Amino acid sequence: MLKLKLSMLDSLGNLERTHTCGELDVKNVGERVVLMGWVARKRDFGIFTFLDLRDREGITQIVISEDVAPQAHAKAKQVRNEYVVAVKGSVVARSDSAVNPKIPTGRIEVLADEILILNESKTLPFEIEKAGSQNLASEELRLKYRYLDLRRQRLQKNLIMRAQVIRKIREYMDSLGFIEIETPILLKSTPEGARDFLVPSRVYKGKFYALPQSPQILKQICMIAGLDRYYQIARCFRDEDLRADRQPEFTQLDVEMSFANQEMIYRIIEGVFRSVFKLIDVDLPEQFPRLTYKEAIERFGTDKPDLRFGMELQDISDLFKNDGFAPFTSAVASGGQVKAIVVKGRADYSRKRLDELQQLTKRYGAGGLAWIKLADETSSSLMKALGEAKVEEIASKVKAEKGDAVLIVAGKKKVVASSLGALRTEIAETENLIDRNSYKPVLITEFPMFEYNEDTCEYEAAHHPFTAPMDEDVELFYRAVEKGERELLGKIRAKAYDAVINGYECAGGSIRIHQRRLQELNFKAIGLSNETAIERFGFFLEALDYGAPPHGGFAAGIERTCMIICGTENIRDVMAFPKTSSGQDLMIDSPSLVEESQLKELGIRLDTRE
């Protein structure tokens, strides 16, 4: 229950704060100051009352003495945590024994002679700051009261850093002659790889706008229009399943340039990230290491490799071409692989831990996980089937040493890569093999242009349907589409690339198709009839007829980049008002029902059947 009557609250009047709660130091001793903020903590010692006053910039200790300011001291007795107050007083130095080295203002305090209570606060549903982030309230509760959760200094620092990242990006792009162009939010539904969010039209009943998954076509239109160099800090929307680094709405740096080749785009990607990482005093390399998609999958099992640790995948398929161990030989004979990773110093893995790791690989489709432990005596799940000599041969092939563990998966290439790639990351996390203070970027190039969907038995665009094929693969592309040799689609490489930092895909892009005939063939390759292509993309195909220049670009994820810079693994920590993992906003109770009259005006009737 609120304790103060409205008439007891003070008015700010003409009072202005002179400093924030994070900037005072010994240089300010003797100055008269006005601070305003929230009471983070109150300590009552009889004739002395101490308040920790907090705002966005930090915390300052306030001292109110009954002897010095009896009226202010009496008012301080009424104050509770999270009350909003203004304080007038003098800056004094703390004694050596009272210095608080944990905060920037720890060498001073403000001796107050006047306090204004600007607003009161109910008892909070959870503590804003505790002694350690592990002791936070549940995320669900914090999202419901997001305005309280955002008072945490860590989240405020994250959002300040996010603003600095965006400002730095704009400075960099402007310096290269790019112009910022805003594109519409209400667009047309087109296939971009995820489900669209649809917005019904009131005027054109039965028709819908779509929220943009990205400004892809429009930025290409900007190139056709002769705008040459475009960028935008763009809001994007995708109706897809969520995870720690994904939200239904997100922000990206969107970039496109005319007369560009891949090397030109790479230099801009590298420059953007070098620029923003200087905010945390990290110098990324002038040129990022580069791996083709094929190399990344073969060595790390993923196209998003974390290069902060080793433990690369090693192919041992040749050891089982003629061997009699059926699970391995059959995998190799059917075009699959047998691969292994070496875990240094973990010959002491327990059976329980090995079973846990096996369950992880099974989630990625693996039939099982074989192991070798090179302890004082070599032991292996393969010993009975292969014999000691073959087990030793495997260990020698992968250069395992005494004390190491070797983990082996056999099966289809995709399954082997994904399961061992996941295993590699899991072990690095649990064994603390990752240097959290290092930042390892890499450019992944030559992505497949198409991916085979085993559910539909059709090829789909691996990136998006506007990506150009590698010059060396154009002839294959024509044969695959024009002559119906569709199995060749799986061999075509795209002029597509990703920038990966510490295992996160931070940017992705491609050189685009700029000729109508090639674009029509690409639509045909992914199963769009000419009529459907015209219906969905007729305006774009027509635009390509009017002198479209060669062009390309990329999009960089603002949230994922900020996650890395801020040292968090949850995208919600770098967004002011995120959704839950199920796509809800618990604070404003969204999505929500709407009035029947609104639906009627839009010509929509809900089907409530389950």
C-alpha positions in Angstrom: 0.0 0.0 0.0 1.3 3.5 -0.9 2.4 5.3 2.2 2.6 8.9 1.0 -0.4 11.0 0.1 -0.2 12.9 -3.2 0.1 16.2 -1.3 3.2 15.0 0.4 5.1 14.4 -2.9 7.5 17.2 -3.8 7.4 19.2 -7.0 10.5 19.4 -9.2 9.7 23.0 -10.0 12.7 24.8 -11.6 15.2 22.5 -10.1 17.8 21.0 -12.5 20.2 18.2 -11.9 23.8 19.2 -12.2 25.4 15.8 -12.5 24.5 12.2 -13.1 25.0 9.6 -10.4 28.1 8.2 -12.2 30.3 11.1 -12.8 31.3 12.7 -9.5 34.9 12.2 -8.3 37.5 13.8 -6.0 37.8 16.6 -8.5 34.3 17.7 -7.5 34.9 17.9 -3.7 33.5 21.1 -2.3 31.0 21.6 -5.2 27.3 22.1 -4.6 25.4 19.5 -6.7 21.9 18.3 -7.5 21.4 14.6 -8.2 18.2 12.8 -9.2 17.5 9.2 -9.5 16.1 6.0 -7.8 17.0 4.8 -4.3 18.8 1.6 -4.9 19.5 1.0 -1.2 18.8 2.6 2.1 20.8 2.2 5.4 19.6 3.8 8.6 22.1 4.4 11.4 20.2 6.7 13.7 21.5 10.2 13.2 22.9 9.2 9.9 20.9 7.8 6.9 22.7 6.5 3.8 21.1 6.3 0.4 22.6 4.7 -2.7 21.2 6.9 -5.5 21.1 5.3 -8.9 20.5 6.6 -12.5 21.5 5.3 -15.9 25.2 6.3 -15.4 25.9 4.8 -12.0 25.5 5.1 -8.2 26.4 7.8 -5.8 26.3 7.4 -2.0 24.2 10.1 -0.3 24.7 10.9 3.4 22.0 12.7 5.4 23.0 13.8 8.9 20.4 14.8 11.5 22.8 17.4 12.9 23.6 19.0 9.6 20.1 18.9 8.0 17.4 17.8 10.4 14.5 18.4 7.9 16.2 16.5 5.1 17.0 13.7 7.6 13.4 13.4 8.7 12.3 13.2 5.1 15.0 10.6 4.4 13.3 8.4 7.0 10.2 8.2 4.8 12.2 7.1 1.7 12.1 3.4 0.6 13.9 1.5 -2.1 13.0 2.6 -5.7 11.6 5.9 -4.5 12.4 8.7 -7.0 14.2 11.5 -5.3 16.2 14.7 -5.9 19.1 15.5 -3.6 20.9 18.9 -3.0 24.2 18.9 -1.2 27.9 19.2 -1.2 30.5 16.7 -2.5 32.9 15.4 0.2 35.7 13.0 0.1 35.4 9.7 1.8 38.0 8.6 4.4 40.5 6.1 3.2 38.8 3.3 5.1 35.4 4.1 3.6 36.4 4.2 -0.1 34.4 1.8 -2.3 36.7 0.7 -5.1 33.8 -1.2 -6.8 32.1 1.9 -8.2 33.6 4.9 -10.1 32.1 7.3 -7.5 33.5 5.3 -4.6 36.0 8.0 -3.4 33.3 10.6 -2.7 29.8 11.0 -1.2 27.3 13.8 -1.2 26.4 15.3 2.1 22.8 16.3 1.5 21.0 19.2 3.0 17.7 18.9 1.0 15.7 16.0 -0.3 12.7 16.1 -2.6 10.6 13.0 -2.8 9.4 13.1 -6.4 7.6 9.8 -6.5 7.1 6.7 -4.4 7.3 3.0 -5.3 5.4 -0.1 -4.2 7.4 -3.1 -3.0 9.0 -4.6 -6.1 8.0 -8.1 -7.3 11.7 -8.9 -7.4 15.0 -7.3 -6.5 16.6 -5.4 -9.3 20.2 -6.0 -8.4 21.4 -8.9 -6.3 24.9 -10.0 -5.4 25.5 -12.0 -8.6 23.6 -12.3 -11.9 22.9 -16.0 -11.1 20.5 -14.9 -8.4 18.2 -13.0 -10.7 14.4 -13.6 -10.7 13.0 -15.9 -13.4 13.2 -14.4 -16.9 9.4 -14.7 -17.2 8.8 -12.5 -14.2 11.4 -10.0 -15.3 9.9 -9.8 -18.8 6.5 -9.2 -17.3 7.9 -6.2 -15.4 10.4 -5.3 -18.1 10.5 -1.6 -17.0 11.9 -2.8 -13.7 14.3 -5.3 -15.2 15.7 -2.5 -17.5 16.8 -0.6 -14.4 19.6 -3.2 -14.0 22.9 -1.5 -14.8 24.0 -4.4 -17.0 21.0 -4.1 -19.3 21.3 -0.3 -19.4 25.0 -0.6 -20.4 24.0 -3.2 -23.1 21.5 -0.8 -24.6 24.0 2.1 -24.4 26.5 -0.1 -26.2 23.9 -1.0 -28.8 23.3 2.7 -29.5 27.0 3.3 -29.8 27.3 0.3 -32.2 24.6 1.8 -34.5 26.2 5.2 -34.3 29.6 3.8 -35.2 28.0 1.9 -38.2 26.5 5.0 -39.5 29.7 6.9 -39.2 31.6 4.2 -41.1 29.0 3.7 -43.9 28.7 7.5 -44.4 32.5 7.8 -44.7 32.4 5.4 -47.6 29.7 7.3 -49.5 26.7 5.1 -48.7 23.4 6.9 -48.3 20.8 5.8 -45.8 17.5 5.0 -47.5 14.4 4.0 -45.6 12.2 1.3 -47.1 8.6 0.5 -46.4 7.4 -1.8 -43.6 4.2 -2.8 -45.4 5.2 -4.9 -48.3 4.1 -7.9 -50.4 4.4 -11.5 -49.3 7.4 -13.1 -51.1 9.3 -16.3 -50.2 12.4 -15.4 -48.1 12.9 -18.6 -46.3 10.6 -18.1 -43.3 6.9 -17.4 -42.7 5.7 -13.9 -43.2 3.8 -11.8 -40.7 0.7 -10.7 -42.5 -1.3 -7.5 -42.1 -4.8 -7.4 -43.5 -5.9 -4.5 -45.6 -9.1 -2.6 -44.6 -9.5 -1.0 -48.0 -8.7 -4.1 -50.1 -10.6 -6.8 -48.2 -9.1 -10.2 -48.6 -5.7 -8.8 -49.4 -2.7 -8.6 -47.2 0.5 -6.7 -46.7 3.5 -8.6 -45.3 6.1 -7.3 -42.9 9.5 -7.5 -44.5 11.7 -10.4 -43.7 14.4 -8.1 -45.1 14.4 -5.2 -47.6 16.0 -7.6 -50.2 14.2 -6.7 -53.4 13.9 -3.0 -52.5 17.6 -2.6 -52.0 18.2 -4.2 -55.4 15.6 -1.8 -56.8 17.7 1.0 -55.3 20.7 -0.3 -57.3 18.6 -0.4 -60.5 17.5 3.1 -59.8 21.2 4.2 -59.9 21.5 5.1 -56.2 24.8 3.2 -56.2 25.5 2.7 -52.5 22.6 2.1 -50.0 22.5 1.2 -46.4 19.8 1.1 -43.8 19.4 0.2 -40.1 16.4 -2.0 -41.0 13.7 -3.6 -38.9 12.9 -7.1 -40.1 10.2 -9.6 -39.2 10.2 -13.4 -39.4 7.5 -15.7 -38.1 9.8 -18.6 -37.1 10.6 -20.7 -34.1 12.6 -18.8 -31.6 15.9 -19.5 -29.8 18.5 -17.7 -27.7 19.9 -15.7 -30.7 16.6 -15.2 -32.6 13.5 -13.0 -32.2 10.4 -12.5 -34.4 11.5 -8.9 -35.0 15.1 -7.8 -35.2 17.4 -5.1 -36.6 20.0 -5.5 -39.2 22.5 -3.3 -41.1 21.3 -3.7 -44.7 23.9 -2.8 -47.4 23.9 -2.9 -51.2 26.3 -1.5 -53.7 26.5 -1.4 -57.5 29.4 -2.6 -59.7 30.6 -4.7 -56.8 32.5 -8.0 -56.7 32.9 -10.2 -53.7 36.3 -8.8 -52.6 34.8 -5.3 -52.5 32.0 -6.6 -50.3 34.4 -8.5 -48.0 36.4 -5.3 -47.4 33.3 -3.4 -46.3 32.1 -6.3 -44.0 35.6 -6.4 -42.4 35.7 -2.7 -42.1 32.3 -2.5 -40.4 33.1 -5.1 -37.8 36.6 -3.7 -37.2 35.0 -0.3 -36.6 32.4 -1.5 -34.0 34.7 -3.8 -32.1 37.0 -0.9 -31.4 34.3 0.2 -29.0 35.5 -2.6 -26.7 39.2 -2.1 -27.6 39.3 -5.2 -29.7 41.4 -5.0 -32.9 40.0 -7.5 -35.5 42.3 -8.5 -38.3 42.6 -6.3 -41.4 41.5 -9.3 -43.5 39.4 -12.1 -41.9 40.5 -15.7 -42.4 38.5 -17.3 -45.1 37.0 -20.8 -45.5 34.8 -22.2 -48.2 31.6 -23.7 -47.1 32.9 -27.1 -47.9 36.1 -26.6 -45.8 34.1 -25.3 -42.9 31.8 -28.3 -42.9 34.7 -30.8 -43.3 36.8 -29.3 -40.5 34.2 -28.0 -38.0 30.9 -29.7 -39.0 29.1 -26.3 -39.3 29.1 -23.2 -41.5 29.3 -21.2 -38.3 32.6 -22.4 -36.8 33.9 -21.1 -33.5 37.7 -20.7 -34.1 38.5 -19.9 -30.5 39.4 -23.6 -30.0 40.7 -26.5 -32.1 39.3 -30.0 -31.9 38.7 -30.2 -35.6 36.8 -33.1 -37.3 39.2 -35.7 -38.8 38.1 -38.0 -41.6 39.1 -41.7 -41.0 36.8 -43.2 -43.6 39.7 -44.7 -45.5 40.4 -47.0 -42.6 37.0 -48.7 -43.1 36.7 -49.1 -46.9 37.5 -52.8 -46.6 37.1 -53.4 -42.9 34.5 -55.9 -41.7 32.8 -53.6 -39.1 29.4 -53.3 -40.7 28.2 -49.9 -39.3 31.3 -48.2 -40.5 31.9 -50.0 -43.8 28.3 -49.6 -44.9 28.4 -45.9 -44.1 31.5 -45.4 -46.3 30.1 -47.7 -49.1 26.9 -45.7 -49.3 28.8 -42.4 -49.7 28.9 -41.5 -46.0 31.8 -40.9 -43.7 33.5 -41.9 -40.5 34.9 -39.0 -38.6 36.4 -38.3 -35.2 37.4 -35.6 -32.8 40.2 -35.8 -30.2 39.4 -34.4 -26.7 42.7 -33.6 -25.1 43.3 -34.9 -21.6 39.9 -36.6 -21.2 40.7 -40.3 -21.1 39.0 -40.1 -17.7 35.5 -39.6 -19.2 33.0 -41.6 -17.2 30.6 -44.0 -18.8 27.8 -41.6 -17.7 29.5 -38.7 -19.5 30.0 -40.7 -22.7 26.3 -41.7 -22.6 25.4 -38.0 -22.3 27.5 -37.2 -25.3 26.0 -40.1 -27.3 22.5 -38.8 -26.6 23.6 -35.4 -28.0 24.8 -36.9 -31.2 21.6 -38.9 -31.6 19.6 -35.7 -31.5 21.4 -34.8 -34.7 20.5 -38.2 -36.3 23.6 -40.2 -35.5 23.1 -43.9 -34.8 25.6 -43.9 -32.0 28.9 -42.6 -30.6 32.0 -44.8 -30.6 34.9 -43.9 -28.3 38.5 -44.7 -27.5 40.2 -43.7 -24.2 44.0 -43.7 -24.1 44.6 -44.0 -20.4 47.3 -46.2 -18.9 45.5 -49.0 -20.8 43.6 -48.3 -24.0 39.9 -49.0 -23.8 37.3 -48.6 -26.5 33.7 -49.4 -27.4 35.2 -50.7 -30.6 37.7 -53.1 -29.0 35.7 -56.2 -29.3 34.6 -55.5 -32.9 37.9 -54.2 -34.3 40.6 -55.5 -32.1 43.4 -53.7 -30.3 45.5 -53.2 -33.4 42.8 -51.4 -35.4 41.9 -49.3 -32.4 45.5 -48.2 -32.1 45.6 -47.5 -35.8 42.6 -45.1 -35.4 44.3 -43.3 -32.5 47.4 -43.0 -34.5 45.5 -41.7 -37.5 44.0 -38.8 -35.5 47.2 -38.1 -33.6 45.7 -38.8 -30.2 48.1 -39.1 -27.3 48.1 -40.8 -24.0 45.5 -39.2 -21.8 43.2 -38.2 -24.7 39.8 -39.4 -25.7 38.7 -40.0 -29.3 35.0 -39.7 -30.2 33.8 -41.2 -33.5 30.6 -40.9 -35.6 29.7 -42.7 -38.8 26.8 -42.1 -41.2 25.6 -39.7 -43.9 27.9 -36.8 -44.4 25.4 -34.3 -43.2 24.6 -36.3 -40.0 28.3 -36.8 -39.2 29.1 -33.1 -39.7 26.2 -31.8 -37.6 26.5 -34.3 -34.8 30.3 -34.0 -34.4 30.0 -30.2 -34.8 27.5 -30.0 -32.0 29.6 -32.4 -29.9 32.7 -30.2 -30.5 30.9 -27.1 -29.2 29.3 -28.9 -26.2 32.7 -30.2 -25.1 34.4 -26.8 -25.5 31.7 -25.2 -23.4 31.7 -27.8 -20.6 35.5 -28.2 -20.5 36.1 -24.5 -20.5 38.2 -24.6 -23.7 37.0 -21.3 -25.0 38.9 -18.1 -24.3 36.1 -15.7 -23.5 38.4 -12.7 -24.1 39.2 -13.6 -27.7 37.3 -12.7 -30.9 37.8 -14.9 -33.9 36.1 -13.8 -37.2 36.0 -15.8 -40.3 34.4 -15.3 -43.8 32.6 -18.4 -45.1 32.4 -18.4 -48.9 31.1 -20.5 -51.8 27.9 -21.6 -50.2 25.7 -24.1 -52.1 23.2 -22.3 -54.3 20.5 -24.9 -53.6 19.6 -27.3 -50.8 17.7 -30.6 -51.2 14.6 -30.9 -49.1 14.2 -34.5 -48.3 10.6 -34.0 -47.2 9.4 -32.4 -50.5 12.1 -34.1 -52.7 12.8 -30.7 -54.2 15.7 -28.3 -54.4 15.3 -24.9 -52.6 17.3 -21.7 -52.6 19.9 -22.1 -49.9 20.3 -18.3 -49.5 17.5 -16.6 -51.3 16.3 -16.7 -54.9 18.2 -13.6 -56.0 21.7 -15.0 -55.4 24.0 -15.4 -58.4 25.8 -18.6 -59.1 29.6 -18.7 -59.2 30.9 -17.9 -62.7 32.5 -21.3 -63.0 29.1 -23.0 -62.3 26.9 -21.0 -64.7 27.1 -23.7 -67.3 26.0 -26.3 -64.8 23.2 -24.1 -63.8 21.9 -23.8 -67.4 22.2 -27.6 -67.8 20.3 -28.3 -64.6 17.4 -26.0 -65.3 17.2 -25.9 -69.1 18.0 -29.6 -69.8 16.3 -31.0 -66.7 19.5 -32.4 -65.1 18.2 -31.4 -61.7 20.7 -33.5 -59.8 23.3 -30.9 -60.9 21.6 -28.3 -58.7 23.3 -29.8 -55.7 26.7 -29.1 -57.2 26.2 -25.4 -58.0 28.0 -22.9 -55.8 26.7 -19.4 -55.1 28.4 -16.1 -54.8 27.2 -16.1 -51.2 29.2 -15.4 -48.0 28.8 -15.2 -44.3 30.8 -13.4 -41.6 31.1 -15.5 -38.5 32.5 -14.4 -35.2 32.9 -16.7 -32.3 30.4 -19.2 -33.7 27.7 -16.7 -34.5 26.6 -15.8 -38.0 26.9 -12.0 -37.7 26.4 -11.1 -41.4 25.5 -12.7 -44.6 25.1 -11.7 -48.2 25.7 -12.4 -51.9 26.3 -11.0 -55.3 22.9 -10.8 -56.9 21.5 -11.8 -60.2 21.2 -8.7 -62.4 20.0 -10.2 -65.7 16.3 -11.1 -66.2 16.9 -14.4 -68.1 19.1 -15.8 -65.3 16.7 -14.6 -62.6 13.8 -16.4 -64.4 15.9 -19.6 -64.6 16.5 -19.3 -60.9 12.8 -19.0 -60.1 12.2 -22.0 -62.4 14.9 -24.0 -60.5 13.1 -23.6 -57.2 9.8 -24.7 -58.7 8.1 -21.4 -59.5 6.1 -21.5 -62.7 6.4 -18.5 -65.0 2.9 -17.4 -64.0 3.7 -17.5 -60.3 7.0 -15.7 -60.8 5.2 -12.9 -62.7 2.5 -12.7 -60.0 5.0 -12.4 -57.1 7.9 -10.7 -58.8 6.7 -9.2 -62.0 7.7 -5.7 -61.0 11.2 -6.8 -60.2 11.6 -8.8 -63.4 10.5 -5.9 -65.4 13.0 -3.6 -63.5 15.8 -6.0 -64.6 14.9 -5.2 -68.2 15.9 -1.5 -67.8 19.7 -1.7 -67.3 20.3 -3.3 -64.0 23.9 -3.0 -62.9 25.9 -5.8 -61.4 25.4 -5.4 -57.6 25.7 -7.2 -54.3 25.5 -6.6 -50.6 25.0 -8.1 -47.2 23.0 -7.8 -44.0 24.6 -7.7 -40.5 22.7 -8.6 -37.4 22.7 -5.8 -34.9 21.5 -7.9 -32.0 23.9 -10.8 -32.6 26.8 -8.4 -33.0 25.8 -6.7 -29.7 25.5 -10.0 -28.0 29.2 -10.7 -28.7 30.4 -7.2 -27.8 28.4 -7.2 -24.6 29.4 -10.7 -23.6 25.9 -12.3 -23.4 24.5 -15.4 -25.0 20.9 -14.2 -24.9 19.5 -11.9 -27.6 17.0 -10.5 -25.1 19.8 -8.9 -23.1 20.5 -6.5 -26.0 16.9 -5.6 -26.8 14.7 -3.1 -24.8 11.4 -5.0 -25.2 12.0 -8.6 -26.4 9.5 -11.4 -26.8 9.6 -14.7 -24.9 10.8 -17.9 -26.5 7.1 -18.5 -27.4 6.8 -15.0 -29.1 4.8 -13.3 -26.3 5.3 -9.8 -24.8 4.4 -10.5 -21.2 4.5 -6.8 -20.2 1.8 -5.6 -22.6 0.1 -9.0 -23.0 0.7 -9.4 -26.7 -0.4 -11.0 -29.0 -4.0 -10.3 -27.8 -7.6 -10.6 -28.9 -9.1 -7.7 -30.8 -12.6 -6.3 -31.0 -15.1 -8.1 -33.2 -15.8 -4.7 -34.9 -12.1 -4.5 -35.9 -12.3 -7.9 -37.5 -15.5 -7.1 -39.3 -14.1 -3.9 -40.7 -11.2 -6.0 -42.2 -13.5 -8.6 -43.6 -12.1 -11.3 -41.3 -14.0 -14.0 -39.5 -12.1 -16.2 -37.1 -12.3 -20.0 -37.3 -12.3 -21.0 -33.6 -12.4 -24.8 -34.3 -9.3 -26.6 -33.0 
